[in-house]
Amino acid sequence: MLRGLYTATAGMLTQQRRTEMLSNNMANANTAGYKADQSTIRAFPEMLLQRMENKTLPTGNGMNVPGMQTIGSLNTGSYVQEIKSPFLQGGLKETGLVTDVALVEENVPLNPETNVKGSLFFAVQNQAGEERYTRNGHFTLDDNGLLLSDGNPVLSRDGQPISIQSGEFNVTENGEVYVKEQDEMRFVAQIDVRFAADVRNLVKEGNGIYRTSDGQALPTAIDNGDIQYNLKQKYLENSTVDIGRTYTDMMTAYRSFEANQKVLQAYDKSMEKAANEIGRLS
């Protein structure tokens, strides 16, 4: 009976974690460049139950051993094996804001080990001065003219924060930033774009920010002949969250959680009855 308790509890924990993941996806449905998480659920290995009535030692897999009768298999529950984010290109929406820049992937090579396409990112600097990566092109300008992504300075090709001392500027398809001064366009910097060949090496930190698991900086995609991309000013990349499907998956997770909860309650009542009634001495 205790095995049943563990199985039902494992199912509840699995659905709880899945609900948390789906809730985070829903909360970021309107976050520019957000990549929706997906979960992989697997069952724990099944156990083979056998009845043993003599002292004969089992050999091999224990089948057809004298004195041992196979009863059947026992499932020990499920668990979330992994949560990953497929780095798919999101759709574009026009905003009309000069500070909005969408990163559009045109040709990104496959990883030969995983056969999964790599991904491109803007390079930013966090509050601790460490390099991080994001797809969020909803940039802003602070009072000092720094170009920011969610409060983090956007880095240029030379690894320095980009400073734009003008409200009028243009971003070319290759990321070069020009400001208008006296009817002339002056080059300021080039927005750096980094390439992650193996997306398994990326770790989410929240707010659409990623870091590398090994602490190594991602290489630049600029002048890489195997990579083609362009930056579109006054556009944003939508998140890859499918709101309708996410709602449906959340309802399914809730119902699965409730079903396991009822099983757990049934086991609890059976144990209570066994302890208070069956085991009572007359």
C-alpha positions as CSV (number, residue, x, y, z in Angstrom):
1,M,0.0,0.0,0.0
2,L,2.9,2.4,0.8
3,R,4.1,1.9,-2.8
4,G,0.8,3.3,-4.0
5,L,1.3,6.4,-1.8
6,Y,4.7,7.0,-3.4
7,T,3.4,6.5,-6.9
8,A,0.5,9.0,-6.4
9,T,2.8,11.5,-4.7
10,A,5.3,11.3,-7.6
11,G,2.5,12.0,-10.0
12,M,1.4,15.1,-8.0
13,L,4.9,16.4,-7.9
14,T,5.3,15.9,-11.6
15,Q,2.2,17.8,-12.4
16,Q,3.0,20.6,-10.0
17,R,6.4,21.1,-11.7
18,R,4.7,21.1,-15.1
19,T,2.1,23.6,-13.9
20,E,4.9,25.9,-12.7
21,M,6.6,25.7,-16.1
22,L,3.4,26.4,-18.0
23,S,2.5,29.3,-15.6
24,N,5.9,30.9,-16.4
25,N,5.3,30.5,-20.1
26,M,2.0,32.2,-19.8
27,A,3.5,35.1,-17.7
28,N,6.0,35.7,-20.5
29,A,3.6,35.3,-23.4
30,N,4.2,39.0,-24.3
31,T,7.9,39.1,-23.5
32,A,9.8,40.0,-26.6
33,G,12.0,37.1,-27.8
34,Y,11.0,34.7,-25.0
35,K,11.4,31.0,-25.8
36,A,8.7,28.8,-24.3
37,D,9.8,25.9,-22.1
38,Q,8.7,22.3,-22.8
39,S,8.9,19.4,-20.4
40,T,9.7,15.7,-20.9
41,I,7.9,13.4,-18.5
42,R,9.1,9.8,-18.0
43,A,8.0,6.9,-15.8
44,F,10.4,5.5,-13.2
45,P,11.6,2.0,-14.1
46,E,9.0,-0.8,-13.4
47,M,9.7,-3.4,-10.8
48,L,9.0,-7.1,-11.4
49,L,7.1,-8.6,-8.5
50,Q,7.7,-12.3,-7.7
51,R,6.6,-14.6,-4.9
52,M,9.4,-16.5,-3.2
53,E,8.7,-19.5,-1.0
54,N,11.9,-21.4,-0.8
55,K,15.6,-20.9,-0.3
56,T,16.6,-21.4,-4.0
57,L,18.7,-18.6,-5.2
58,P,17.5,-16.9,-8.4
59,T,19.7,-17.0,-11.5
60,G,19.7,-14.8,-14.6
61,N,16.6,-12.6,-14.5
62,G,14.8,-14.8,-12.0
63,M,12.3,-16.2,-14.4
64,N,11.2,-19.9,-14.2
65,V,13.1,-20.4,-10.9
66,P,11.6,-23.2,-8.8
67,G,9.7,-21.8,-5.9
68,M,9.3,-18.3,-7.5
69,Q,6.0,-17.3,-9.0
70,T,5.9,-14.2,-11.2
71,I,3.1,-11.9,-10.0
72,G,3.5,-8.9,-12.4
73,S,5.1,-5.5,-12.8
74,L,4.7,-2.5,-10.6
75,N,4.9,1.0,-11.9
76,T,6.7,3.4,-9.5
77,G,5.4,6.7,-10.8
78,S,6.6,9.4,-13.1
79,Y,9.0,12.4,-13.0
80,V,10.0,15.4,-15.1
81,Q,13.1,14.2,-16.8
82,E,14.0,17.6,-18.3
83,I,12.8,21.1,-19.1
84,K,14.2,22.6,-22.3
85,S,13.5,25.5,-24.6
86,P,13.4,24.9,-28.3
87,F,15.1,28.0,-29.8
88,L,12.7,28.7,-32.6
89,Q,12.4,32.0,-34.5
90,G,9.4,34.0,-33.2
91,G,7.2,36.0,-35.4
92,L,7.8,39.7,-35.9
93,K,5.5,42.6,-35.0
94,E,6.0,46.3,-36.0
95,T,6.1,48.7,-33.2
96,G,7.4,51.9,-34.8
97,L,9.8,52.6,-31.9
98,V,13.4,53.3,-33.0
99,T,14.7,51.6,-29.8
100,D,13.1,48.3,-30.8
101,V,15.3,45.9,-32.7
102,A,14.4,42.3,-33.8
103,L,17.0,39.7,-34.3
104,V,16.1,37.6,-37.4
105,E,17.9,34.4,-38.0
106,E,18.2,33.5,-41.7
107,N,20.8,30.7,-41.7
108,V,22.2,29.1,-38.6
109,P,24.2,25.8,-38.8
110,L,23.2,22.6,-37.1
111,N,25.3,21.2,-34.3
112,P,27.0,18.1,-35.7
113,E,26.7,16.3,-32.3
114,T,23.0,16.9,-31.6
115,N,21.7,17.7,-35.1
116,V,19.9,20.7,-33.5
117,K,20.2,24.2,-34.9
118,G,22.2,26.7,-32.9
119,S,20.8,30.1,-31.9
120,L,21.8,33.8,-31.9
121,F,21.6,36.3,-29.1
122,F,22.3,39.9,-28.2
123,A,25.2,40.3,-25.7
124,V,24.4,42.3,-22.6
125,Q,26.1,43.1,-19.3
126,N,24.4,42.4,-16.0
127,Q,24.7,44.5,-12.8
128,A,27.7,42.5,-11.7
129,G,29.5,43.4,-14.9
130,E,29.2,39.8,-16.2
131,E,28.4,39.0,-19.8
132,R,24.9,37.6,-20.5
133,Y,22.7,36.9,-23.5
134,T,19.2,37.7,-24.5
135,R,16.8,37.7,-27.4
136,N,14.8,40.6,-26.0
137,G,15.3,43.5,-28.5
138,H,12.9,45.9,-26.6
139,F,15.7,48.4,-25.9
140,T,15.6,51.6,-24.1
141,L,17.9,54.6,-23.6
142,D,18.8,55.8,-20.0
143,D,19.6,59.4,-19.0
144,N,23.3,58.8,-19.9
145,G,22.4,57.5,-23.4
146,L,23.2,53.9,-22.7
147,L,21.3,51.4,-24.8
148,L,19.7,48.9,-22.4
149,S,17.8,45.6,-22.6
150,D,15.7,45.2,-19.5
151,G,18.1,47.4,-17.6
152,N,21.2,45.6,-18.9
153,P,23.6,47.6,-21.2
154,V,23.8,46.2,-24.7
155,L,27.3,45.4,-25.8
156,S,29.0,46.4,-29.0
157,R,31.3,44.4,-31.2
158,D,34.3,45.5,-29.1
159,G,32.7,44.4,-25.9
160,Q,31.8,47.8,-24.6
161,P,28.3,49.2,-23.7
162,I,26.7,51.2,-26.5
163,S,26.2,54.9,-25.8
164,I,23.9,56.9,-28.1
165,Q,23.8,60.6,-27.3
166,S,20.8,61.3,-29.6
167,G,17.2,60.3,-29.8
168,E,17.5,59.9,-33.6
169,F,19.5,56.9,-34.7
170,N,19.4,54.2,-37.3
171,V,20.3,50.5,-37.0
172,T,21.4,48.7,-40.2
173,E,20.7,45.1,-40.9
174,N,24.2,44.1,-39.8
175,G,23.7,46.0,-36.5
176,E,25.7,49.2,-37.2
177,V,24.3,52.1,-35.2
178,Y,24.4,55.6,-36.8
179,V,23.2,58.9,-35.1
180,K,22.1,62.0,-37.0
181,E,24.3,65.0,-36.5
182,Q,23.8,68.1,-38.6
183,D,22.1,66.3,-41.4
184,E,24.9,63.7,-41.4
185,M,24.9,60.1,-40.1
186,R,27.8,59.3,-37.8
187,F,28.8,55.8,-37.0
188,V,28.6,55.0,-33.2
189,A,29.0,51.2,-32.8
190,Q,28.0,47.8,-34.0
191,I,25.5,45.8,-32.0
192,D,27.2,42.4,-31.2
193,V,25.4,39.2,-32.0
194,R,26.7,36.0,-30.4
195,F,26.3,32.4,-31.6
196,A,25.5,29.4,-29.4
197,A,26.4,26.3,-31.3
198,D,25.1,24.0,-28.6
199,V,22.0,25.4,-26.9
200,R,22.3,22.7,-24.2
201,N,25.1,24.9,-22.8
202,L,22.7,27.7,-22.0
203,V,21.1,28.3,-18.6
204,K,18.1,30.5,-17.9
205,E,18.5,33.2,-15.3
206,G,15.1,34.8,-15.6
207,N,13.7,37.8,-17.5
208,G,14.8,36.2,-20.8
209,I,18.5,36.3,-19.7
210,Y,20.9,33.3,-20.4
211,R,24.4,32.4,-19.3
212,T,26.7,29.6,-20.3
213,S,26.9,26.6,-18.0
214,D,30.7,26.5,-18.4
215,G,31.2,30.2,-17.9
216,Q,32.8,30.6,-21.3
217,A,31.8,33.6,-23.5
218,L,29.9,32.8,-26.7
219,P,31.7,33.7,-29.9
220,T,30.5,36.5,-32.1
221,A,28.5,35.8,-35.2
222,I,29.8,38.9,-37.0
223,D,31.8,38.0,-40.1
224,N,31.0,34.3,-39.6
225,G,30.5,33.1,-43.2
226,D,28.3,30.1,-42.0
227,I,25.8,32.4,-40.3
228,Q,23.3,34.8,-41.9
229,Y,21.1,37.1,-39.9
230,N,19.7,40.7,-40.0
231,L,18.5,43.2,-37.4
232,K,15.2,44.9,-38.1
233,Q,14.7,48.3,-36.4
234,K,11.2,49.3,-35.2
235,Y,10.3,45.6,-34.9
236,L,10.1,43.1,-32.1
237,E,10.3,39.3,-32.1
238,N,7.3,37.8,-30.5
239,S,7.5,35.0,-27.8
240,T,7.1,31.4,-29.0
241,V,4.3,30.8,-26.4
242,D,1.1,29.4,-27.9
243,I,-1.5,30.8,-25.5
244,G,-4.3,28.5,-26.5
245,R,-2.2,25.3,-26.2
246,T,-0.7,26.5,-22.9
247,Y,-4.2,27.0,-21.4
248,T,-5.2,23.5,-22.5
249,D,-2.0,21.9,-21.1
250,M,-2.5,23.7,-17.8
251,M,-6.0,22.3,-17.5
252,T,-4.7,18.8,-18.3
253,A,-2.0,19.2,-15.6
254,Y,-4.6,20.4,-13.1
255,R,-6.9,17.4,-13.8
256,S,-4.0,15.0,-13.5
257,F,-2.9,16.5,-10.2
258,E,-6.5,16.2,-8.8
259,A,-6.7,12.6,-10.0
260,N,-3.5,11.7,-8.2
261,Q,-4.7,13.6,-5.1
262,K,-7.9,11.5,-5.0
263,V,-5.8,8.3,-5.2
264,L,-3.7,9.6,-2.3
265,Q,-6.8,10.4,-0.3
266,A,-8.2,6.9,-0.9
267,Y,-5.0,5.3,0.3
268,D,-5.0,7.5,3.4
269,K,-8.6,6.4,4.2
270,S,-7.7,2.8,3.7
271,M,-4.7,3.0,6.0
272,E,-6.8,4.9,8.6
273,K,-9.4,2.2,8.6
274,A,-6.7,-0.6,8.8
275,A,-5.1,1.1,11.8
276,N,-8.3,2.1,13.7
277,E,-10.7,-0.7,12.9
278,I,-9.0,-3.9,11.6
279,G,-6.2,-3.7,14.0
280,R,-8.4,-3.0,17.0
281,L,-8.5,-5.7,19.7
282,S,-12.0,-6.8,20.9
